[in-house]
Amino acid sequence: MGLGGIVLAKLGQDLVHAWGWWTLPAGILVVLAAVAALFVVRARRLRESGRRVAVAAVDGLNPTEFEHHVADLLRRDGCLQVRVVGGRGDGGVDVLARTPRMARVAVQCKHYPGRAVGPAAVRDFNGCAWTDHRADVALLVTSGRFTAAAADFGHRHRIQMVDREVLSRWMAGERILPRAPAP
């Protein structure tokens, strides 16, 4: 036994002698709780670091690859009939899908890692998602962020706004689609 072990054993004996037998199990519980707390904090930091690295990898995708990435996330979450329709003449929607309950999902992808999506893009999507595509769920996904005006407009019009932070949580396995009723 090393010097540290001897000191610890002596300290334990002195505590038990001075305060009673119950101090030993209580001390062990305190030490175990502290070690568990350290592991939880470390695991949370590792998860956060992994999310930042994963979402940073999205920055290297081109816009078409980003649309396919979002489609893959929808498939992973159980969506059916997922189709990437982005490009010229896409009608303002990049991905169409159905939830497991067959609700229509219309997705607009904005691959803007370094800048914000403004209200004009949200207004355009609002018009086509609900009217042209008769969506039950409208999802606007960006690899960047939304301006305050864009986020406000989207929330007022029931558009689910997915910015870089929400995207990183979605990529880490969090489900973001609301429970849409069957059409």
C-alpha positions in Angstrom: 0.0 0.0 0.0 1.4 3.4 -1.0 1.7 6.4 1.2 -1.6 7.9 -0.1 -3.4 4.7 0.9 -1.9 4.7 4.4 -2.9 8.3 4.9 -6.4 7.6 3.7 -6.8 4.5 5.9 -5.6 6.5 8.9 -8.0 9.3 8.1 -10.8 6.8 7.9 -9.9 5.3 11.2 -9.8 8.7 12.9 -13.2 9.7 11.5 -14.8 6.5 12.6 -13.3 6.8 16.0 -14.2 10.5 16.4 -17.7 10.5 14.9 -18.9 6.9 14.9 -19.2 4.0 12.5 -21.7 5.7 10.2 -19.1 8.2 8.9 -17.4 5.4 6.9 -20.4 4.5 4.7 -21.4 8.1 4.4 -17.9 9.1 3.3 -17.9 6.4 0.7 -21.3 7.6 -0.6 -20.0 11.1 -0.9 -16.9 10.0 -2.8 -19.0 7.9 -5.1 -21.5 10.7 -5.8 -18.6 13.1 -6.6 -17.0 10.6 -9.0 -20.4 10.0 -10.7 -20.9 13.8 -11.0 -17.5 14.1 -12.7 -18.4 11.3 -15.2 -21.7 13.0 -16.0 -20.0 16.3 -16.6 -17.3 14.7 -18.8 -19.9 12.8 -20.8 -21.9 16.0 -21.4 -18.8 17.8 -22.6 -17.9 14.9 -24.9 -21.4 14.9 -26.4 -21.4 18.7 -26.9 -18.0 18.4 -28.6 -19.2 15.6 -30.8 -22.3 17.7 -31.8 -20.1 20.7 -32.7 -17.8 18.5 -34.8 -20.7 16.8 -36.6 -22.5 20.0 -37.5 -19.2 21.6 -38.6 -18.8 18.7 -41.0 -22.1 19.8 -42.6 -20.4 23.0 -43.6 -18.3 21.1 -46.1 -21.4 19.8 -48.0 -22.7 21.5 -51.1 -26.4 22.5 -51.2 -27.6 19.3 -52.9 -25.6 17.1 -50.4 -27.2 19.2 -47.6 -30.7 18.4 -48.9 -29.8 14.7 -49.1 -28.4 14.9 -45.5 -31.7 16.4 -44.3 -33.7 13.7 -46.2 -31.5 11.0 -44.4 -32.4 12.5 -41.0 -36.1 12.3 -41.9 -35.7 8.7 -42.9 -33.9 7.9 -39.7 -36.8 9.4 -37.8 -39.3 7.1 -39.5 -40.5 9.3 -42.3 -41.8 7.5 -45.4 -41.8 8.4 -49.1 -38.9 10.8 -48.6 -38.0 12.5 -51.9 -35.4 15.2 -52.6 -37.0 17.5 -55.1 -34.7 20.5 -54.8 -33.3 22.3 -57.7 -34.7 24.5 -60.4 -38.5 24.3 -60.5 -38.8 22.7 -57.1 -41.8 24.8 -56.2 -40.0 26.3 -53.2 -39.5 22.9 -51.5 -36.4 20.8 -51.4 -37.6 17.6 -49.6 -41.1 16.0 -49.4 -41.9 13.2 -47.0 -44.7 11.6 -45.0 -44.7 11.0 -41.3 -45.5 7.4 -40.1 -49.1 8.7 -39.6 -49.0 9.8 -43.3 -48.9 13.6 -42.6 -47.3 15.6 -45.4 -43.9 17.1 -44.6 -42.5 19.9 -46.8 -38.9 20.9 -46.2 -36.9 23.9 -47.4 -33.1 23.6 -46.9 -30.9 26.7 -46.7 -27.3 25.8 -46.6 -25.9 29.1 -45.2 -23.2 28.1 -42.7 -21.8 31.6 -42.5 -24.9 33.8 -42.7 -28.5 34.2 -41.6 -31.7 33.3 -43.4 -33.9 36.4 -43.7 -37.6 36.8 -43.6 -38.0 36.9 -47.4 -37.0 33.2 -47.7 -39.4 32.3 -44.9 -42.2 34.1 -46.5 -41.6 32.4 -49.8 -41.5 29.0 -48.2 -44.7 29.8 -46.2 -46.6 30.5 -49.4 -45.6 27.3 -51.2 -45.5 24.8 -48.2 -49.1 25.2 -47.1 -50.8 26.2 -50.4 -48.9 24.4 -53.2 -47.8 21.3 -51.4 -50.7 21.1 -48.8 -48.2 20.3 -46.1 -49.3 19.3 -42.6 -45.7 20.0 -41.3 -43.5 22.8 -42.7 -39.8 22.5 -41.8 -37.2 25.2 -42.7 -33.7 23.9 -42.1 -30.6 26.0 -42.2 -26.9 25.2 -41.5 -26.7 28.7 -40.2 -29.1 30.8 -38.2 -32.3 32.9 -38.7 -32.6 36.6 -38.3 -35.0 37.6 -35.5 -37.6 38.8 -38.1 -37.3 35.5 -40.0 -37.7 33.4 -36.8 -40.6 35.5 -35.6 -42.4 35.2 -39.0 -41.8 31.4 -39.1 -43.2 30.8 -35.6 -46.3 33.0 -36.2 -47.0 30.9 -39.3 -46.4 27.4 -37.8 -43.2 26.8 -39.6 -40.8 24.7 -37.6 -37.5 26.6 -37.7 -34.4 24.4 -37.5 -31.2 26.5 -37.1 -27.6 25.3 -36.5 -28.2 24.5 -32.9 -31.4 22.5 -33.4 -29.8 20.8 -36.4 -26.9 19.6 -34.2 -29.3 18.1 -31.7 -31.3 16.5 -34.6 -28.1 15.0 -36.0 -27.2 13.7 -32.5 -30.5 11.7 -32.4 -33.1 14.1 -31.0 -36.4 13.9 -32.7 -37.6 17.3 -33.9 -40.7 16.6 -35.9 -43.9 17.4 -34.1 -46.5 14.7 -33.7 -48.6 15.7 -36.6 -52.1 14.3 -36.8 -53.0 12.1 -39.7 -54.4 14.2 -42.6 
